[in-house]
Amino acid sequence: EAEVAQSPRYKITEKSQAVAFWCDPISGHATLYWYRQILGQGPELLVQFQDESVVDDSQLPKDRFSAERLKGVDSTLKIQPAELGDSAMYLCASSLDQHLYGYTFGSGTRLTVV
Amino acid sequence: AQRVTQPEKLLSVFKGAPVELKCNYSYSGSPELFWYVQYSRQRLQLLLRHISRESIKGFTADLNKGETSFHLKKPFAQEEDSAMYYCALRGGGNKLTFGTGTQLKVEL
């Protein structure tokens, strides 16, 4: 069964450092999402891509967060500088057709900022 | 704005008892509702969606637009149903908004 791949699984970084997460969606999935899940809360959308274009980044803290999907395939989410409040699980998901199908989630990257 | 409310953080039931996980939503348009499940040490996965009107693993959910609810039900709980359940709404801009989740614990 095809999966959404994410790396690393875990990341510990010091505050004010830069950190990056990588996501490889299921082959052929045009829509890619990055979600953040703080402990005890549901996932919150950070950014949505359709192919290489950003469709929604209204909840992305653009002063420190950036996301790209240059060739419309894999994607990178970056935080610079990291803050203590960024500690969370970062989930990537992809969808074949945003209108018809549910999302397939990756296993996530757990970030701890110390 | 779209919002999903799951009032219970934890629901504990005995094996064989009926289960109802509550979900209420707020959205001015015509919503699409989903239930996602996360078993221990596994990734978040789609359980069911309202437009499919299907039963998955014995679970069903009916969209009640009058009460703005999409409660998840199962007549007889099984031990393997223990997991975290998230209700989600897709509204404007195809944005999927999640509730805070309900931890279901099925006790023997």
Interface residues (C-beta under 8 A of the other chain):
Chain A: Y33 G40 Q41 G42 P43 E44 L45 Q48 V55 D56 L91 A93 Q98 H99 G102 Y103 T104 F105 G106 S107 G108
Chain B: V4 Q6 F34 Y36 R43 L44 Q45 L46 R49 Y86 A88 G93 N94 K95 L96 T97 F98 G99 T100 G101
